[in-house]
Amino acid sequence: MNALADTASPFVAKARLAYRCLIGSYIALLLVLLVSTLSNPPAAAEPGLSMWLTGFGIAVFKSLPLMLFIPGLIARSHKSAAWLAYMILLYFVVSILFLFTPGSGTWGWLMVFACLAIFISAILFTRWQKRVEAGL
């Protein structure tokens, strides 16, 4: 398959747009997880460096399952995007629970929107990238 055939396919531009939306919403969800954790430190943490390190450690623990998909997303693998779409459903359930937690409505809404954006863009990227790879 040559490069000219790839650019002639209408699915190349669609797959590229879906990939950009996927990466943007993926980064947004990671940032929401980090900032929401750091803005609500544990009650037992003493103010100072230990509080920030504890919060950062908790944020990394929360986002560790998402970080497993980084190599596949860098390689633009439609299989990794499909598995990410399944994984993000767990984060969607957690974000709905987080949404109804008193005092965290804004972070909950941001997580819900980021999860929906990841799911939709991952599904669309998977569909269109498979068509590009098939030569359609």
PEFENVEN-V186218 format. One record per backbone hydrogen bond with DSSP energy under -1.0 kcal/mol. CO is the residue of the C=O (numbers start at 1). NH is the residue of the N-H. Records with the same first field share a line. If there is no record, write none. Layout:
CO->NH ; NH
//
This chain:
2->6
3->7
4->8
9->12
11->15
12->16
13->17
14->18
15->19
16->20
17->21
18->22
19->23
20->24
21->25
22->26
23->27
24->28
25->29
26->30
27->31
28->32
29->33
30->34
31->35
32->36
33->37
34->38
35->39
48->52
49->53
50->54
51->55
52->56
53->57
54->58
55->59
56->60
57->61
58->62
59->63
63->67
66->69
67->70
69->73
70->74
71->75
72->77
77->81
78->82
79->83
80->84
81->85
82->86
83->87
84->88
87->90 ; 91
88->92
89->93
90->94
91->95
92->96
93->97
94->98
95->99
96->100
98->101
101->104
104->108
105->109
106->110
107->111
108->112
109->113
110->114
111->115
112->116
113->117
114->118
115->119
116->120
117->121
118->122
119->123
120->124
121->125
122->126
123->127
124->128
125->129
126->130
127->131
128->132
129->133
130->134
131->136
132->135
//
